Amino acid sequence: MRLVTDVVIIGGGPGGYEAALVAGQLRGSVTLIERRGLGGSAVLTDVVPSKTLIATAEVMTTLRGAHELGLRLDGTDDLADAFSVDLAAVNDRVLRLAAAQSADIGARLRAEGVRLIEGTGRLDGTEFVIAETADGEERLRADIILVATGTTPRELPTARPDGERILTWTQLYGLRELPERLIVVGSGVTGAEFASAYNALGVDVVLVSSRDQVLPGEDAEAGRVVQQVFERSGMTILSRSRAQAASVVGEEVVVELADGRTVTGSHCLMAVGSTPNTVGIGLERAGVDLDERGYVVVDKVSRTTARGVYAAGDCTGVFALASVAAMQGRIAMWHSLGDAVGPLDLRTVAANVFTAPEIATVGVSQAEVDAGLVNAHAVMLPLHTNARAKMRGITDGFVKVFCLPITGIVIGGVVVAPIASELIEGLSMAVREKLTVDQLAQSFTVYPSLTGSIAEAARRLHGRSTDQTVSY
């Protein structure tokens, strides 16, 4: 009689490697199969690389605002003009840090006793996984299977990336020189982040958006602030413009719009979404249901429709965040291996858009309130009234807090600021722990600090009797 539980994980991104660590902790015999490198897209081609690039862009943004703080360099009023961007060096650093992070993950997994296989995996029913490697195939017995295969950048048949002029976001790090003019197709999170970063690095950027304004999936007021900053910084935004095709003509890229216009640039980034890596890995034959877009259908504890088969990460289409993928993977192992577990609660997920300024959100959204799906009070405070913001020369951004009527329980928030990703933590904890606005308001904040605006917004929600958003 076997006493050890065999766990096989397909995919070494956040959902896969975090699941492997939990499974090992719970005494499972764990095998992880990864074809490209540990950390998956999040570490190698997506989150870590893009945010490393953005960190460089943030320095340039700070330098451009230095003159407002009284800092000058002989011969120029703009400190950024005294610096040039060596994109080859920037991208070398990006890829070096990504590789180092991947190596650290591998070392941790090996130290925890996880067996690592370099190759691809596919299900052979619900009790076996076939690992295909350079040395051949290996059939692995599995009591528990976790599918964490991620996604691939979506490609338009009329705008095929060539890796040189027409690029996906995974190919940008091969550039050795700054583009003369970068056309970004897609104004969602990925498109907006790269447009913001390259604009800060001094590139002439054209952002093609099929919607009324950038970041249509985010808080509308937050998207409006970001778009205003983009346009003020010199970025060209083509709103309500749908790209139909892109082609290379000589040393230029020509993007054709649906209304007959064309846009010409030196390079084009196609940021038009992703497709799940769920084809050809035996899911449907094993009884794993996929939705109409090809994503794995899972419940709130990461179970698929096949017994003993779980799924985590972007391939589930639940919420394309590394933090959510990691939590899905952990929950899958806690549930399958009999540990205490609670279902995934997307209401407590903090998310961030790394534009300049950043947008951080947690809990309910303004759109839900406006649609009558949630009854909430809300207060929005612009950051330009905050003392610390004035000291730092911050003029764009705000803090918004949502709470329930009567009880005052905090159910959501939005922060638009240069470091919104750090500031959202207090609101995230308040939502998670169901704190009231009075409890949030009574916590001490440093003066002066940007977090002071969060406490101030909570104070202004004390005793409110209307459910309308109020701006100050």
C-alpha positions in Angstrom: 0.0 0.0 0.0 1.4 3.4 -1.0 1.6 5.9 1.8 3.1 8.8 -0.2 0.9 11.1 -2.3 2.3 11.7 -5.7 1.8 15.2 -7.0 2.7 16.2 -10.6 2.6 19.8 -11.6 2.7 21.0 -15.2 4.1 24.5 -15.4 6.7 26.3 -13.2 5.2 29.8 -13.0 3.9 31.2 -9.7 0.9 28.9 -9.6 3.1 25.8 -10.2 6.2 26.6 -8.0 4.2 27.9 -5.1 2.0 24.8 -5.2 5.1 22.6 -5.3 6.4 24.3 -2.1 3.1 23.7 -0.3 2.9 20.1 -1.5 6.4 19.4 -0.3 5.6 21.0 3.0 2.6 18.7 3.4 4.8 15.6 2.7 3.8 15.0 -0.9 6.2 13.5 -3.4 6.4 16.4 -5.9 7.4 16.5 -9.5 7.3 19.7 -11.4 7.6 19.9 -15.2 8.6 23.2 -16.9 9.6 23.7 -20.5 11.2 27.2 -20.5 12.5 28.0 -17.1 11.3 28.2 -13.5 9.2 31.2 -12.8 7.4 30.9 -16.1 6.3 34.0 -18.0 5.9 36.0 -14.8 9.6 35.8 -14.1 11.2 35.4 -17.5 9.1 37.4 -20.0 6.4 39.3 -18.1 6.2 40.7 -14.6 9.8 40.7 -13.5 11.3 41.9 -16.8 8.6 44.6 -17.5 8.7 46.0 -13.9 12.6 46.1 -14.1 12.3 48.1 -17.3 9.7 50.3 -15.6 12.0 50.9 -12.6 14.5 52.4 -15.0 11.8 54.5 -16.6 10.7 55.8 -13.2 14.2 57.2 -12.6 13.9 59.2 -15.8 10.5 60.4 -14.8 11.9 61.6 -11.5 14.8 63.4 -13.2 12.3 65.2 -15.5 10.5 66.6 -12.5 13.6 67.6 -10.6 13.6 71.2 -11.8 10.3 71.7 -10.0 12.1 70.8 -6.7 14.8 73.5 -7.4 17.4 71.1 -8.8 19.4 72.3 -11.8 22.3 71.2 -13.9 24.5 73.8 -15.6 23.3 74.3 -19.1 19.9 72.6 -18.8 16.7 73.0 -16.8 15.8 69.3 -17.2 18.1 66.8 -15.5 16.9 64.1 -17.8 18.5 65.9 -20.8 21.9 65.2 -19.2 21.3 61.4 -19.4 21.0 59.1 -22.4 19.4 55.7 -22.3 21.5 52.7 -23.2 18.7 50.3 -24.1 21.1 47.4 -24.6 22.4 47.8 -21.1 18.9 48.2 -19.7 17.7 45.0 -21.4 20.8 43.1 -20.4 20.1 44.0 -16.8 16.4 43.1 -17.3 17.3 39.6 -18.6 20.0 39.1 -16.0 17.7 39.8 -13.1 15.0 37.6 -14.6 17.5 34.7 -14.9 18.8 35.2 -11.3 15.2 35.1 -10.0 14.5 31.9 -11.9 17.7 30.4 -10.5 16.7 31.3 -7.0 13.3 29.6 -7.5 15.0 26.5 -8.8 17.4 26.4 -5.8 14.5 26.7 -3.4 12.5 24.0 -5.0 15.5 21.6 -5.1 16.2 22.4 -1.4 12.6 21.4 -0.6 13.0 18.1 -2.3 11.0 18.8 -5.5 12.0 16.8 -8.5 12.3 19.1 -11.5 11.9 17.9 -15.1 12.8 20.2 -18.1 10.3 19.5 -20.8 6.6 19.5 -21.5 3.8 17.6 -19.8 0.4 16.2 -20.9 -2.3 14.3 -19.1 -2.8 10.6 -19.7 -6.1 10.3 -18.1 -6.4 11.5 -14.5 -3.8 9.3 -12.9 -0.8 9.7 -15.1 1.2 12.5 -16.7 3.5 12.1 -19.7 6.7 14.2 -19.4 8.4 14.7 -22.8 12.0 15.7 -22.5 15.1 15.8 -24.7 15.9 12.3 -23.6 12.4 10.9 -24.4 9.2 10.3 -22.6 8.5 9.4 -19.0 5.2 8.3 -17.6 4.6 9.7 -14.1 2.0 8.3 -11.7 -0.1 11.1 -10.2 -2.6 11.1 -7.3 -2.9 14.8 -7.8 -2.3 16.8 -10.9 -2.0 20.6 -11.1 -2.2 22.3 -14.5 -0.4 25.7 -14.5 0.5 26.2 -18.1 -0.1 29.9 -18.4 -0.8 31.9 -21.6 0.8 33.1 -24.8 0.6 36.6 -26.3 -2.3 36.7 -28.7 -1.4 37.3 -32.3 -3.5 38.8 -35.1 -3.2 36.9 -38.4 -2.9 40.3 -40.1 -0.1 41.5 -37.8 2.3 38.6 -37.2 5.2 39.5 -34.9 8.6 39.1 -36.5 10.7 39.8 -33.4 12.4 42.8 -35.0 9.9 45.4 -36.0 6.5 43.9 -35.0 6.8 42.6 -31.5 5.0 41.0 -28.6 5.9 42.1 -25.1 8.0 38.9 -24.7 10.2 40.1 -27.6 10.9 43.7 -26.5 13.9 42.8 -24.5 15.8 41.9 -27.6 15.9 45.5 -28.7 19.4 47.0 -28.5 18.5 50.6 -29.4 15.5 52.8 -28.5 12.8 52.9 -31.2 12.5 56.1 -33.0 8.7 55.8 -32.9 6.9 53.0 -31.1 3.3 52.2 -32.0 1.6 50.4 -29.1 -1.6 48.6 -30.2 -3.8 48.0 -27.2 -4.5 50.2 -24.2 -5.1 47.6 -21.6 -2.7 47.1 -18.7 0.2 45.7 -20.8 -0.1 48.2 -23.5 -0.4 51.2 -21.1 2.5 50.0 -19.0 4.9 49.7 -21.9 3.7 52.9 -23.5 4.3 54.7 -20.2 7.8 53.2 -19.8 9.1 53.9 -23.3 7.6 57.4 -23.2 9.5 58.0 -20.0 12.7 56.7 -21.7 12.3 59.4 -24.4 10.7 57.5 -27.2 8.0 59.0 -29.4 5.0 56.8 -28.5 1.7 56.4 -30.3 -0.9 54.4 -28.3 -3.7 52.9 -30.4 -6.8 52.4 -28.2 -10.1 51.0 -29.4 -11.8 52.5 -26.4 -12.7 56.1 -25.3 -9.7 56.2 -23.0 -6.8 54.1 -21.8 -7.1 51.3 -19.3 -10.8 50.6 -19.9 -10.9 47.9 -17.3 -9.7 50.2 -14.5 -11.5 52.8 -12.4 -12.7 55.4 -15.0 -11.4 58.4 -13.0 -8.0 56.7 -12.6 -7.8 56.0 -16.3 -8.7 59.6 -17.0 -5.8 60.8 -14.8 -3.3 58.5 -16.5 -4.5 59.5 -19.9 -4.1 63.2 -19.1 -0.6 62.6 -17.8 0.3 60.6 -20.9 -1.0 63.3 -23.2 0.7 66.1 -21.2 4.0 64.2 -21.5 3.8 64.2 -25.3 2.4 60.8 -26.0 0.0 60.5 -28.9 -3.2 58.6 -28.0 -5.6 57.5 -30.8 -8.8 56.8 -29.0 -11.7 54.9 -30.6 -9.2 53.5 -33.1 -9.1 49.8 -33.9 -5.9 48.4 -35.5 -6.7 46.0 -38.3 -3.3 45.1 -39.6 0.4 45.8 -39.3 3.2 45.2 -41.8 6.9 46.0 -42.3 7.7 48.3 -45.2 11.4 48.8 -45.5 12.6 50.0 -42.1 9.2 51.1 -41.0 6.0 49.5 -39.6 2.7 50.6 -41.0 -0.4 50.0 -38.9 -3.7 50.1 -40.7 -6.7 51.2 -38.7 -10.3 50.1 -39.3 -11.4 53.5 -40.5 -8.8 53.6 -43.3 -6.1 55.7 -41.6 -2.6 54.4 -41.2 0.1 55.1 -38.6 3.8 54.7 -39.3 6.6 54.0 -36.8 9.9 52.3 -36.5 8.5 49.5 -34.3 5.1 48.2 -33.2 4.2 46.4 -30.0 1.1 44.2 -30.3 -0.6 44.1 -26.8 -3.9 42.6 -27.8 -4.4 40.0 -25.0 -3.4 36.4 -24.4 -4.5 32.9 -25.3 -4.3 30.0 -22.8 -1.8 27.2 -23.2 -4.4 24.4 -23.0 -4.3 22.8 -26.4 -2.7 19.4 -27.0 -2.0 18.6 -23.3 -4.8 15.9 -22.9 -7.2 18.0 -20.8 -10.5 17.3 -22.6 -9.7 13.6 -22.9 -9.2 13.5 -19.1 -12.6 15.2 -18.5 -11.3 18.7 -17.8 -13.8 21.2 -19.1 -12.6 24.4 -21.0 -14.7 27.5 -21.5 -15.5 29.0 -24.9 -12.2 30.9 -24.9 -10.1 27.8 -24.0 -9.5 28.5 -20.4 -9.6 25.7 -17.8 -12.9 25.9 -15.7 -12.1 25.8 -12.0 -14.0 26.4 -8.8 -12.9 28.5 -5.8 -10.6 25.8 -4.5 -8.9 25.3 -7.9 -10.7 22.0 -8.8 -11.4 21.2 -12.4 -14.2 19.0 -13.6 -11.9 16.0 -13.5 -11.4 14.2 -10.1 -7.9 14.8 -8.8 -7.0 17.4 -11.4 -6.6 21.0 -10.3 -5.5 24.2 -12.2 -4.0 27.5 -11.3 -2.8 30.7 -12.9 -3.5 32.5 -16.1 -4.6 29.3 -17.9 -7.8 29.5 -15.8 -8.7 33.0 -16.9 -9.7 33.9 -13.3 -7.5 36.9 -12.7 -4.2 37.4 -14.6 -2.0 38.3 -11.6 1.0 36.4 -10.3 -0.3 36.8 -6.8 -3.6 35.2 -7.7 -1.8 32.4 -9.6 0.3 31.7 -6.5 -2.7 31.6 -4.2 -4.7 29.3 -6.6 -1.7 26.9 -6.5 -1.4 27.0 -2.8 -5.2 26.5 -2.3 -5.1 23.6 -4.7 -2.5 21.8 -2.6 -4.0 22.7 0.8 -7.4 21.3 -0.5 -6.1 18.2 -2.2 -3.7 17.2 0.6 -6.3 17.8 3.4 -5.0 20.9 5.0 -7.2 23.8 6.3 -8.2 26.0 3.4 -10.6 28.8 2.5 -11.9 29.5 -1.0 -10.3 32.1 -3.3 -11.9 35.5 -2.5 -11.3 37.9 -5.4 -12.7 40.7 -3.4 -9.6 40.8 -1.4 -7.1 40.8 -4.3 -5.0 44.0 -4.6 -3.9 44.8 -8.1 -1.6 47.4 -9.6 -1.0 49.0 -13.0 2.6 50.1 -13.2 2.1 53.2 -15.3 3.3 56.7 -14.2 1.3 57.3 -12.0 0.4 53.8 -10.9 -3.1 52.7 -10.3 -3.8 50.3 -7.4 -7.1 48.8 -6.6 -8.8 46.4 -4.1 -12.3 45.3 -3.5 -15.4 46.7 -5.2 -15.1 49.1 -8.1 -16.8 52.4 -8.9 -18.4 50.7 -11.9 -20.2 48.2 -9.6 -21.4 51.1 -7.4 -22.6 53.1 -10.4 -24.4 50.1 -11.8 -26.3 49.6 -8.6 -24.6 46.2 -8.0 -23.2 47.4 -4.7 -24.6 50.0 -2.3 -21.6 52.0 -1.0 -20.5 55.3 0.3 -17.3 56.7 -1.2 -15.0 59.6 -0.8 -12.2 60.7 -3.2 -9.4 62.9 -2.1 -7.0 64.4 -4.7 -3.3 64.1 -3.8 -2.4 67.6 -4.6 -3.8 68.7 -1.3 -1.6 66.2 0.6 1.4 67.9 2.3 3.9 65.1 1.3 2.7 65.2 -2.3 3.3 68.9 -2.4 6.9 68.4 -1.1 7.5 65.7 -3.7 6.0 67.7 -6.6 3.1 65.3 -7.1 0.2 67.0 -8.7 -1.7 64.0 -10.3 -3.5 61.3 -8.4 -6.1 60.6 -5.7 -7.2 58.2 -3.0 -10.7 56.8 -3.1 -12.3 54.7 -0.3 -15.6 52.7 -0.5 -17.5 51.6 2.6 -20.9 50.0 3.4 -23.7 52.2 4.6 -24.6 51.9 8.3 -21.7 49.6 9.3 -19.0 51.6 7.6 -17.0 48.5 6.7 -14.4 49.2 4.1 -15.1 47.2 1.0 -12.8 48.7 -1.6 -10.4 51.4 -2.6 -8.4 53.0 -5.4 -5.0 54.8 -5.2 -3.5 56.7 -8.1 0.0 57.8 -7.2 3.7 57.3 -8.1 3.9 54.4 -5.5 0.3 53.2 -5.4 1.5 49.6 -5.3 3.0 50.3 -1.8 0.1 52.5 -0.6 -2.7 50.0 -1.3 -1.6 47.6 1.4 -3.5 49.4 4.2 -6.7 49.4 2.2 -6.1 45.7 1.3 -5.8 44.8 4.9 -8.9 46.8 5.8 -10.9 44.9 3.1 -9.5 41.5 4.1 -10.2 42.0 7.8 -13.5 43.9 7.4 -12.3 47.0 9.2 -14.6 49.9 9.5 -13.7 53.4 8.3 -13.5 54.5 11.9 -11.0 51.8 12.7 -9.0 52.8 9.6 -9.2 56.5 10.5 -8.1 56.0 14.0 -4.8 54.3 13.1 -1.8 56.5 13.3 -0.2 57.6 10.1 3.1 59.5 9.7 2.9 63.2 9.0 3.6 64.1 6.4 2.9 61.0 4.3 0.8 59.9 1.3 -0.9 57.3 3.5 -2.3 60.2 5.5 -4.8 60.8 2.6 -6.1 57.2 3.2 -6.8 57.9 6.8 -8.3 61.3 5.9 -10.7 59.8 3.4 -11.8 57.3 6.1 -12.4 60.2 8.5 -14.6 61.9 5.9 -16.7 58.8 5.6 -17.6 58.8 9.3 -21.3 59.3 9.7 -22.1 59.8 6.0 -25.7 59.4 5.0 -25.5 59.4 1.2 -24.2 56.8 -1.2 -22.8 59.2 -3.7 -19.1 59.5 -4.4 -17.9 62.8 -3.0 -14.7 64.5 -4.3 -12.8 67.1 -2.3 
